[in-house]
Amino acid sequence: MNLVVLGCHTISDEPPFSTTPEIKLNGISNDTIREFDDILTLSIHYQDGDGDLGFEEPDQYAVFIRDARLTNYDGFYIGPVAPPGAEIAVQGNLKLEFPSLFVFGNRFNERTRFYIYMKDRNGNKSNELISPDVIILKK
C-alpha cells in the first residue's frame, strides 16, 4: 500500500486533553475512485496531551492503516510533532493520501473501507477510526 502523509500541528503549554492520542475523521476526498488514476485522501485530526506523537527513526511507525480487504495493518512513519522530551500538548491534522488503490481480481468495482489508528512513543494506542465505504472502479 502506498501512502503519502501530509500534516500540520499546533503546540500548547497546558495538556487540555488525554496523554493517549485521540483521532477523528475530518473528511474524505471522494467515495468513488477510478483505480490507479484517482487519489483517495482521508483527513484526520489528532490530539495528544504530552506531544509524544511521531518518531525520530524512520523505521518506527506512528500511523497504522488497514484496507478492509486485507488482514494486516501497514505502518507509516511520521516525524516528531513536538521536540522529543518536551511533554507539551499537540493537535493538528493529517492528510492520508492513497495514490494507487486498485480492484482485486476481475470484478468491475470493489467496495472497501479503511481502519486507522495512531501510536505514540510511550506505546499508547489511539482510538480506531473506520472510514466510510469507498468504491474502487476498474480502469
C-alpha positions in Angstrom: 0.0 0.0 0.0 1.4 3.4 -1.0 0.6 6.4 1.2 1.6 10.0 1.4 1.2 11.7 4.8 1.0 15.5 5.0 0.4 17.3 8.2 0.3 20.4 10.3 0.1 20.9 14.0 -0.1 23.4 16.9 1.6 23.2 20.2 0.3 24.5 23.6 1.8 24.5 27.1 -1.2 23.0 29.1 -2.4 19.5 28.5 -6.1 20.1 27.8 -6.7 16.5 26.8 -5.5 12.9 27.4 -1.9 11.8 27.0 -3.4 8.9 25.0 -3.7 10.0 21.4 -7.2 10.7 20.0 -8.1 10.9 16.4 -11.2 11.8 14.4 -12.1 11.8 10.8 -12.4 15.3 9.3 -13.3 14.1 5.8 -12.8 12.0 2.8 -12.0 13.3 -0.7 -14.3 11.0 -2.6 -16.4 7.9 -2.1 -15.8 6.6 -5.6 -12.4 6.5 -7.3 -11.0 5.0 -10.5 -8.2 2.6 -9.9 -4.6 3.9 -10.5 -6.0 7.3 -11.7 -7.6 8.9 -8.7 -6.0 9.7 -5.3 -8.1 9.0 -2.2 -7.5 11.4 0.6 -8.6 10.9 4.2 -8.2 13.9 6.5 -7.9 13.2 10.2 -7.5 15.4 13.3 -5.2 14.2 16.1 -4.5 15.4 19.6 -2.2 14.2 22.3 -1.7 15.7 25.8 2.0 15.1 26.1 3.1 15.6 22.5 4.9 12.2 22.1 3.5 11.5 18.6 5.9 10.7 15.8 9.4 9.2 15.9 12.9 10.3 15.1 13.7 7.0 13.4 12.0 6.4 10.0 11.7 2.7 10.7 9.3 3.4 13.6 5.7 3.9 12.7 3.1 6.2 14.3 0.1 5.7 11.9 -1.4 2.3 11.1 -3.9 1.7 8.3 -5.7 -1.5 7.2 -7.6 -1.8 4.0 -10.7 -3.9 4.9 -9.9 -6.2 2.0 -6.7 -7.2 3.8 -5.8 -8.8 7.1 -2.8 -6.8 8.3 -2.1 -3.2 9.1 0.5 -1.2 7.3 2.6 1.2 9.4 3.7 4.6 8.3 6.3 7.0 9.6 5.6 10.4 11.0 8.4 12.6 12.4 8.0 14.0 15.9 5.3 16.6 16.0 6.9 18.2 19.1 10.5 18.1 20.2 11.3 14.7 21.9 11.0 15.1 25.7 9.0 18.4 25.5 5.8 16.9 27.1 3.5 19.5 25.6 0.0 19.1 24.3 -0.3 18.9 20.5 -3.1 18.8 18.0 -3.2 19.0 14.2 -4.4 17.5 11.0 -3.0 14.8 8.8 -3.9 14.1 5.2 -3.5 10.5 4.3 -3.3 10.0 0.5 -3.7 6.7 -1.2 -2.4 7.2 -4.8 -2.6 3.7 -6.2 -5.7 1.8 -5.0 -6.9 -0.9 -7.3 -9.6 -3.6 -7.7 -8.5 -7.1 -6.6 -9.3 -9.8 -9.2 -11.6 -9.4 -12.2 -14.5 -7.5 -10.8 -15.6 -4.2 -12.4 -15.6 -2.5 -9.0 -14.9 -3.2 -5.3 -16.1 -1.7 -2.1 -13.7 -1.2 0.9 -13.1 1.0 3.9 -10.0 1.8 6.0 -9.2 1.2 9.7 -6.8 3.8 11.1 -5.1 4.3 14.5 -2.0 6.1 15.8 0.5 5.0 18.4 2.7 7.4 20.4 6.3 6.9 21.6 5.0 5.6 25.0 3.1 2.9 23.2 -0.3 4.4 23.8 -2.7 3.5 21.1 -5.4 5.9 19.9 -9.0 5.1 19.2 -9.5 3.4 15.8 -11.3 5.2 13.0 -13.3 3.5 10.4 -13.6 5.4 7.1 -16.8 5.5 5.1 -17.1 2.9 2.3 -15.1 3.7 -0.8 -15.9 2.2 -4.2 -13.0 1.5 -6.5 -13.8 1.3 -10.2 -11.8 -0.9 -12.5 -9.9 1.1 -15.1 
